[in-house]
Structures are given as structure tokens and as C-alpha cells.
Amino acid sequence: MVVPPELAGAGRLRPGHAAGVDVLVVREGASGLYQGQWETLRDSGGQRVASHSFSYSEAHVRRVVSAAARIAVRRRRGLAVIYKESGAPSISELWRDCGLEIAAEHGVACSFLDIDYAAYRLVQHPREFDVVVAPNLFGDILSDLGGLLLGSRALTHGGNFSADGAAFYQTNHGAAYDLAGLDRANPVGQILSAAMMLRESFGLGDVAESIDVAIRSVWRAGWRTADLAEDGCRMAGTQRMTELVVQALEAGESGT
């Protein structure tokens, strides 16, 4: 999540608080709570009893943390490992041990934060963070919280990567069925997802950068969707915002 200067006044925090923020969240996505086994039974009194079990293998945690460490090497060499030491001690110990070892191997600074404190620090001091690596549930929480720094969840986006390099890209927010057909949804997160795909999977960094530049030029011209509205802005719905970005992209390609 990179907070663009064009949206400095559109955030939900005090002006300037998130200026210069550049945080990348690596969220594990193939094990843990969301991929566990669950069931609901009835006890002898007829009351429902729900259970849910999940696990992490060392090999899987090492793969995820190693990916995050490699990214940190290319950035500001900071790695924050998120867990909940008192609530999930065995899993937290595994993530901590892997984090310590892999951070040392890659020469990056490594910190460890419980999820509740990490959420607090991400809002209070967002510039402290560089690369964050977390189990699925905790990464879900922090990546959504990042929308607060950006000004809207509709700007969040990311990629899902397999061990063999396959990937798909999406926004980090839900489908927002309540906005279907209303011309109110912010399309920028979807557009940024496509730009990320071009950059990461197709090696088209220049094209992705052109899309980023086009979006920022539309913001600089004062255009905002409803979720980012601020005093004096020019309002655009889903279709109009998309058209504006396309026009800016075409103008950039033609050099006008």
C-alpha cells in the first residue's frame, strides 16, 4: 500500500499522517484458519458445539517468510512478522523461529508483533513498516486496515502467487454486491490490480507505470469517486472514472 500524495486530503486520518507510507503485506494463503477443518455437533443437551482445527508446516511457513524476506531485500530491508504469541503459542513459535532464521540469512531487520498491537501501530505509526508477513487471518486484517491509510478499501489490491509462479490478481475488498448497478463503486483498485499483473507476471513494468501515472493525473485534476470525496473535488461515478483513466492513459501514450 503506497499512499499517493494526490490523496493527502482524502484519507480518514489527520492530513499528512499517512504521507510517504509504503507498506507491502505478504499474506499466507494456503494454510491456517481459512483452510482448516471444521464441524458443528450437538452436545448431550442439544446445544451446538462448533470446532475448527488448522495447522502450519515448517516448510510452508519458511516458503512464505522467505518470499517476504526477498522482497524486503529489494526495499528498505525491514521485515515485521505478525503472530499472537499468547493466543496461539505453538504456531507463533514456528513463525518466530522461521522469521529469525530467514531474516538473518537475508540480512534484513526483523521485528515481531502480536496482531492486535500490529494493527494499532499500523494506524499510529505507519511509516515504521516496510514488509509485513503474516498468517492468513492476520494478513487479512492488516491489508484491509491499510485501506484506512489509503483513504478507501477500494484502492487496495494484490496478487496471489503459487509456489510454481502461477498468479491471479484482485482487489482486497469484497464484491460489494450492494453497489452493483449504482455507478458508485471506485474502479481504481481493479485497475491497479491489472497494472500489478502486467508488472509481476508479464514483465511489463513500463506499461504498469503508465497506468499508475494516468490514475494519478486524474486525481491531480481533482476527480474523485464518492468514497474519496473531499471539499472542492469533482465527482465521478464508476464509468466516468474509468473513462477518465483510459483517456489519461491514451493521452500519455500519444505524448499530448
KELUMGU-811516 format. One record per residue (C-alpha): residue in one letter; x, y, z. Coordinates in Angstrom, 3 decimals, m for minus. Layout:
N
<balum r="A" u="X" v="Y" w="Z"/>
...
This chain:
256
<balum r="M" u="0.000" v="0.000" w="0.000"/>
<balum r="V" u="1.571" v="3.239" w="m1.196"/>
<balum r="V" u="m0.226" v="6.413" w="m0.153"/>
<balum r="P" u="m0.242" v="8.774" w="m3.182"/>
<balum r="P" u="0.361" v="12.460" w="m2.433"/>
<balum r="E" u="m2.620" v="13.359" w="m4.623"/>
<balum r="L" u="m4.912" v="11.849" w="m1.982"/>
<balum r="A" u="m3.338" v="13.529" w="1.031"/>
<balum r="G" u="m6.623" v="15.231" w="1.877"/>
<balum r="A" u="m8.886" v="12.288" w="1.132"/>
<balum r="G" u="m7.838" v="9.967" w="3.940"/>
<balum r="R" u="m9.766" v="9.194" w="7.088"/>
<balum r="L" u="m6.847" v="10.178" w="9.343"/>
<balum r="R" u="m5.460" v="13.630" w="10.038"/>
<balum r="P" u="m3.924" v="15.304" w="6.949"/>
<balum r="G" u="m0.358" v="14.224" w="6.326"/>
<balum r="H" u="m0.437" v="11.341" w="8.798"/>
<balum r="A" u="m0.037" v="8.713" w="6.085"/>
<balum r="A" u="2.171" v="10.777" w="3.750"/>
<balum r="G" u="5.091" v="8.763" w="2.417"/>
<balum r="V" u="3.717" v="5.434" w="3.619"/>
<balum r="D" u="4.852" v="2.424" w="1.569"/>
<balum r="V" u="3.910" v="m0.912" w="3.143"/>
<balum r="L" u="3.772" v="m4.302" w="1.459"/>
<balum r="V" u="1.818" v="m7.100" w="3.162"/>
<balum r="V" u="2.747" v="m10.707" w="2.385"/>
<balum r="R" u="m0.232" v="m12.776" w="3.472"/>
<balum r="E" u="m0.039" v="m16.553" w="3.663"/>
<balum r="G" u="m2.989" v="m18.001" w="1.778"/>
<balum r="A" u="m2.893" v="m21.796" w="1.614"/>
<balum r="S" u="m2.966" v="m22.995" w="5.233"/>
<balum r="G" u="m4.157" v="m21.790" w="8.603"/>
<balum r="L" u="m7.582" v="m20.871" w="9.835"/>
<balum r="Y" u="m9.223" v="m20.292" w="6.456"/>
<balum r="Q" u="m8.084" v="m23.695" w="5.180"/>
<balum r="G" u="m8.731" v="m25.710" w="8.348"/>
<balum r="Q" u="m11.246" v="m28.403" w="9.200"/>
<balum r="W" u="m14.459" v="m27.517" w="10.959"/>
<balum r="E" u="m17.646" v="m29.101" w="12.171"/>
<balum r="T" u="m20.683" v="m28.369" w="14.305"/>
<balum r="L" u="m22.008" v="m31.040" w="16.654"/>
<balum r="R" u="m24.674" v="m31.236" w="19.319"/>
<balum r="D" u="m23.831" v="m31.897" w="22.947"/>
<balum r="S" u="m25.907" v="m34.079" w="25.261"/>
<balum r="G" u="m28.158" v="m31.114" w="25.995"/>
<balum r="G" u="m28.836" v="m30.415" w="22.343"/>
<balum r="Q" u="m26.652" v="m27.287" w="22.236"/>
<balum r="R" u="m24.435" v="m26.727" w="19.230"/>
<balum r="V" u="m20.680" v="m27.136" w="19.700"/>
<balum r="A" u="m18.560" v="m25.665" w="16.905"/>
<balum r="S" u="m14.928" v="m26.654" w="16.388"/>
<balum r="H" u="m12.238" v="m25.596" w="13.945"/>
<balum r="S" u="m8.715" v="m27.003" w="13.681"/>
<balum r="F" u="m5.828" v="m25.912" w="11.476"/>
<balum r="S" u="m2.083" v="m26.276" w="11.196"/>
<balum r="Y" u="1.062" v="m24.864" w="9.584"/>
<balum r="S" u="4.038" v="m26.879" w="8.375"/>
<balum r="E" u="7.538" v="m25.512" w="8.819"/>
<balum r="A" u="8.242" v="m25.907" w="5.106"/>
<balum r="H" u="5.220" v="m23.816" w="4.196"/>
<balum r="V" u="5.963" v="m21.059" w="6.711"/>
<balum r="R" u="9.569" v="m20.913" w="5.527"/>
<balum r="R" u="8.446" v="m20.502" w="1.916"/>
<balum r="V" u="6.153" v="m17.605" w="2.787"/>
<balum r="V" u="8.630" v="m15.852" w="5.088"/>
<balum r="S" u="11.446" v="m16.364" w="2.575"/>
<balum r="A" u="9.370" v="m14.688" w="m0.125"/>
<balum r="A" u="8.749" v="m11.739" w="2.194"/>
<balum r="A" u="12.445" v="m11.503" w="3.096"/>
<balum r="R" u="13.472" v="m11.453" w="m0.569"/>
<balum r="I" u="11.080" v="m8.578" w="m1.145"/>
<balum r="A" u="12.444" v="m6.738" w="1.902"/>
<balum r="V" u="15.973" v="m7.004" w="0.482"/>
<balum r="R" u="14.808" v="m5.058" w="m2.587"/>
<balum r="R" u="13.083" v="m2.427" w="m0.466"/>
<balum r="R" u="14.118" v="m0.889" w="2.868"/>
<balum r="R" u="15.262" v="m4.163" w="4.464"/>
<balum r="G" u="12.623" v="m4.212" w="7.183"/>
<balum r="L" u="10.529" v="m7.306" w="7.948"/>
<balum r="A" u="7.712" v="m7.494" w="10.510"/>
<balum r="V" u="6.406" v="m10.962" w="11.408"/>
<balum r="I" u="2.879" v="m10.974" w="12.803"/>
<balum r="Y" u="1.525" v="m13.575" w="15.207"/>
<balum r="K" u="m0.343" v="m13.875" w="18.512"/>
<balum r="E" u="2.096" v="m15.327" w="20.998"/>
<balum r="S" u="m0.283" v="m15.705" w="23.930"/>
<balum r="G" u="m3.287" v="m16.816" w="21.884"/>
<balum r="A" u="m1.639" v="m19.299" w="19.500"/>
<balum r="P" u="1.706" v="m20.149" w="21.141"/>
<balum r="S" u="2.827" v="m23.143" w="19.067"/>
<balum r="I" u="2.017" v="m21.510" w="15.738"/>
<balum r="S" u="3.556" v="m18.216" w="16.864"/>
<balum r="E" u="6.734" v="m20.033" w="17.914"/>
<balum r="L" u="7.016" v="m21.609" w="14.473"/>
<balum r="W" u="6.561" v="m18.282" w="12.700"/>
<balum r="R" u="9.029" v="m16.587" w="15.063"/>
<balum r="D" u="11.709" v="m19.250" w="14.622"/>
<balum r="C" u="11.364" v="m19.162" w="10.849"/>
<balum r="G" u="11.406" v="m15.365" w="10.866"/>
<balum r="L" u="14.585" v="m15.146" w="12.950"/>
<balum r="E" u="16.464" v="m17.653" w="10.823"/>
<balum r="I" u="15.378" v="m16.377" w="7.433"/>
<balum r="A" u="15.853" v="m12.699" w="8.305"/>
<balum r="A" u="19.430" v="m13.481" w="9.357"/>
<balum r="E" u="20.048" v="m15.374" w="6.115"/>
<balum r="H" u="18.884" v="m12.388" w="4.058"/>
<balum r="G" u="20.406" v="m9.641" w="6.206"/>
<balum r="V" u="17.156" v="m7.846" w="6.945"/>
<balum r="A" u="15.986" v="m6.331" w="10.221"/>
<balum r="C" u="13.204" v="m8.412" w="11.742"/>
<balum r="S" u="10.579" v="m7.473" w="14.320"/>
<balum r="F" u="7.739" v="m9.488" w="15.836"/>
<balum r="L" u="4.343" v="m8.078" w="16.738"/>
<balum r="D" u="1.127" v="m9.527" w="18.093"/>
<balum r="I" u="m1.712" v="m8.894" w="15.651"/>
<balum r="D" u="m3.626" v="m6.522" w="17.933"/>
<balum r="Y" u="m0.573" v="m4.355" w="18.577"/>
<balum r="A" u="0.428" v="m4.507" w="14.912"/>
<balum r="A" u="m2.985" v="m3.127" w="13.924"/>
<balum r="Y" u="m2.564" v="m0.308" w="16.436"/>
<balum r="R" u="0.960" v="0.545" w="15.256"/>
<balum r="L" u="m0.014" v="0.419" w="11.594"/>
<balum r="V" u="m2.507" v="3.207" w="12.220"/>
<balum r="Q" u="m0.440" v="5.111" w="14.770"/>
<balum r="H" u="2.976" v="4.948" w="13.061"/>
<balum r="P" u="2.501" v="3.543" w="9.548"/>
<balum r="R" u="5.915" v="4.685" w="8.312"/>
<balum r="E" u="7.564" v="2.240" w="10.715"/>
<balum r="F" u="6.561" v="m0.640" w="8.450"/>
<balum r="D" u="8.227" v="m1.890" w="5.289"/>
<balum r="V" u="7.352" v="m5.535" w="4.546"/>
<balum r="V" u="4.835" v="m7.324" w="6.754"/>
<balum r="V" u="4.440" v="m11.109" w="6.667"/>
<balum r="A" u="1.532" v="m12.776" w="8.405"/>
<balum r="P" u="m0.652" v="m15.872" w="8.645"/>
<balum r="N" u="m3.789" v="m15.726" w="6.534"/>
<balum r="L" u="m6.225" v="m14.291" w="9.092"/>
<balum r="F" u="m3.805" v="m11.677" w="10.416"/>
<balum r="G" u="m2.768" v="m10.618" w="6.918"/>
<balum r="D" u="m6.436" v="m10.273" w="6.008"/>
<balum r="I" u="m6.955" v="m7.873" w="8.905"/>
<balum r="L" u="m3.881" v="m5.743" w="8.212"/>
<balum r="S" u="m4.363" v="m5.490" w="4.451"/>
<balum r="D" u="m7.925" v="m4.275" w="4.966"/>
<balum r="L" u="m6.738" v="m1.836" w="7.619"/>
<balum r="G" u="m4.350" v="m0.461" w="5.041"/>
<balum r="G" u="m7.375" v="0.863" w="3.185"/>
<balum r="L" u="m7.777" v="3.330" w="6.035"/>
<balum r="L" u="m4.331" v="4.748" w="5.281"/>
<balum r="L" u="m5.082" v="4.940" w="1.558"/>
<balum r="G" u="m8.427" v="6.611" w="2.141"/>
<balum r="S" u="m10.583" v="3.756" w="0.856"/>
<balum r="R" u="m10.604" v="m0.041" w="0.750"/>
<balum r="A" u="m11.429" v="0.332" w="m2.929"/>
<balum r="L" u="m7.793" v="1.257" w="m3.623"/>
<balum r="T" u="m6.318" v="m1.900" w="m2.090"/>
<balum r="H" u="m5.107" v="m4.583" w="m4.467"/>
<balum r="G" u="m2.822" v="m7.582" w="m4.519"/>
<balum r="G" u="m1.700" v="m10.809" w="m6.106"/>
<balum r="N" u="m1.975" v="m14.463" w="m5.135"/>
<balum r="F" u="1.132" v="m16.474" w="m6.025"/>
<balum r="S" u="1.668" v="m20.226" w="m6.089"/>
<balum r="A" u="4.982" v="m21.978" w="m5.461"/>
<balum r="D" u="5.396" v="m22.630" w="m9.201"/>
<balum r="G" u="4.885" v="m18.985" w="m10.156"/>
<balum r="A" u="1.247" v="m19.012" w="m11.240"/>
<balum r="A" u="m0.696" v="m15.979" w="m10.044"/>
<balum r="F" u="m4.007" v="m14.198" w="m10.097"/>
<balum r="Y" u="m4.739" v="m10.628" w="m9.090"/>
<balum r="Q" u="m7.646" v="m8.927" w="m7.395"/>
<balum r="T" u="m8.723" v="m6.082" w="m5.189"/>
<balum r="N" u="m8.511" v="m6.723" w="m1.445"/>
<balum r="H" u="m12.104" v="m5.716" w="m0.779"/>
<balum r="G" u="m15.224" v="m7.813" w="m1.271"/>
<balum r="A" u="m17.519" v="m7.947" w="m4.261"/>
<balum r="A" u="m19.705" v="m5.062" w="m2.966"/>
<balum r="Y" u="m22.919" v="m6.501" w="m4.381"/>
<balum r="D" u="m24.793" v="m3.665" w="m2.684"/>
<balum r="L" u="m23.202" v="m1.254" w="m5.176"/>
<balum r="A" u="m23.994" v="m3.282" w="m8.297"/>
<balum r="G" u="m25.628" v="m1.173" w="m10.997"/>
<balum r="L" u="m25.446" v="2.061" w="m8.982"/>
<balum r="D" u="m22.387" v="3.580" w="m10.715"/>
<balum r="R" u="m20.883" v="4.335" w="m7.295"/>
<balum r="A" u="m18.066" v="1.796" w="m6.917"/>
<balum r="N" u="m14.481" v="3.009" w="m7.190"/>
<balum r="P" u="m12.835" v="1.111" w="m10.087"/>
<balum r="V" u="m9.262" v="2.150" w="m9.291"/>
<balum r="G" u="m8.437" v="m0.913" w="m7.191"/>
<balum r="Q" u="m9.369" v="m3.174" w="m10.092"/>
<balum r="I" u="m7.300" v="m1.075" w="m12.469"/>
<balum r="L" u="m4.316" v="m1.199" w="m10.102"/>
<balum r="S" u="m4.733" v="m4.979" w="m9.867"/>
<balum r="A" u="m4.407" v="m5.183" w="m13.646"/>
<balum r="A" u="m1.322" v="m2.965" w="m13.521"/>
<balum r="M" u="0.220" v="m5.248" w="m10.897"/>
<balum r="M" u="m0.480" v="m8.254" w="m13.129"/>
<balum r="L" u="1.288" v="m6.603" w="m16.046"/>
<balum r="R" u="4.264" v="m5.752" w="m13.847"/>
<balum r="E" u="4.668" v="m9.001" w="m11.917"/>
<balum r="S" u="3.502" v="m11.713" w="m14.328"/>
<balum r="F" u="4.259" v="m10.253" w="m17.747"/>
<balum r="G" u="7.315" v="m8.100" w="m17.078"/>
<balum r="L" u="5.576" v="m5.031" w="m18.495"/>
<balum r="G" u="6.742" v="m2.591" w="m15.860"/>
<balum r="D" u="6.641" v="0.372" w="m18.226"/>
<balum r="V" u="3.003" v="m0.280" w="m19.100"/>
<balum r="A" u="2.106" v="m0.690" w="m15.433"/>
<balum r="E" u="3.847" v="2.577" w="m14.627"/>
<balum r="S" u="1.882" v="4.313" w="m17.395"/>
<balum r="I" u="m1.352" v="3.149" w="m15.770"/>
<balum r="D" u="m0.199" v="4.422" w="m12.370"/>
<balum r="V" u="0.703" v="7.784" w="m13.893"/>
<balum r="A" u="m2.681" v="8.011" w="m15.637"/>
<balum r="I" u="m4.574" v="7.362" w="m12.403"/>
<balum r="R" u="m2.576" v="9.962" w="m10.510"/>
<balum r="S" u="m3.107" v="12.530" w="m13.246"/>
<balum r="V" u="m6.875" v="12.056" w="m12.901"/>
<balum r="W" u="m6.584" v="12.572" w="m9.145"/>
<balum r="R" u="m4.424" v="15.660" w="m9.655"/>
<balum r="A" u="m7.181" v="17.073" w="m11.868"/>
<balum r="G" u="m9.470" v="16.865" w="m8.842"/>
<balum r="W" u="m11.597" v="13.874" w="m9.826"/>
<balum r="R" u="m12.833" v="11.628" w="m7.021"/>
<balum r="T" u="m15.314" v="8.804" w="m6.570"/>
<balum r="A" u="m17.750" v="9.051" w="m3.658"/>
<balum r="D" u="m15.572" v="7.066" w="m1.246"/>
<balum r="L" u="m12.739" v="9.596" w="m1.636"/>
<balum r="A" u="m14.817" v="12.776" w="m1.821"/>
<balum r="E" u="m13.284" v="15.904" w="m0.310"/>
<balum r="D" u="m14.080" v="19.606" w="m0.387"/>
<balum r="G" u="m13.809" v="21.123" w="m3.842"/>
<balum r="C" u="m13.382" v="17.845" w="m5.709"/>
<balum r="R" u="m15.020" v="16.874" w="m8.991"/>
<balum r="M" u="m17.260" v="13.851" w="m8.576"/>
<balum r="A" u="m17.198" v="10.839" w="m10.892"/>
<balum r="G" u="m19.074" v="7.557" w="m10.874"/>
<balum r="T" u="m17.645" v="4.176" w="m11.777"/>
<balum r="Q" u="m17.999" v="4.574" w="m15.532"/>
<balum r="R" u="m16.791" v="8.167" w="m15.653"/>
<balum r="M" u="m13.720" v="7.451" w="m13.508"/>
<balum r="T" u="m12.811" v="4.525" w="m15.739"/>
<balum r="E" u="m13.210" v="6.691" w="m18.835"/>
<balum r="L" u="m11.016" v="9.401" w="m17.309"/>
<balum r="V" u="m8.223" v="6.934" w="m16.559"/>
<balum r="V" u="m8.415" v="5.489" w="m20.087"/>
<balum r="Q" u="m8.314" v="8.986" w="m21.587"/>
<balum r="A" u="m5.312" v="9.919" w="m19.449"/>
<balum r="L" u="m3.549" v="6.705" w="m20.452"/>
<balum r="E" u="m4.202" v="7.331" w="m24.136"/>
<balum r="A" u="m3.047" v="10.936" w="m23.816"/>
<balum r="G" u="0.164" v="9.775" w="m22.185"/>
<balum r="E" u="0.836" v="7.251" w="m24.934"/>
<balum r="S" u="0.355" v="9.904" w="m27.615"/>
<balum r="G" u="2.540" v="12.380" w="m25.758"/>
<balum r="T" u="m0.187" v="15.016" w="m25.530"/>
